[in-house]
Amino acid sequence: MQAKKFKKEVMIIVPIKEGENIERALKRFKRKFEKTGIMREVRARQAFNKPSVIKREQKMKAIYIQQLQQEEE
């Protein structure tokens, strides 16, 4: 039986300054939450992907990024 690898739990803390608009603080929270990548991981875990499919997608992404960089130069 394999041990599951779990990421360390991270609590997002957004300090709110006195008199700060709540919408502005909420926007900062959303940005921090997006950077953690939690939602991407949850969506990825909803369905099993074969390792060969994952490698193929990573390879295609790398090719795409390389082509974009070559076009910039």
Secondary structure, 3 states (H helix, E strand, C coil): CCCCCCCCCCCCCCCCCCCCCHHHHHHHHHHHHHHHCHHHHHHHHCCCCCHHHHHHHHHHHHHHHHHHHHHHC
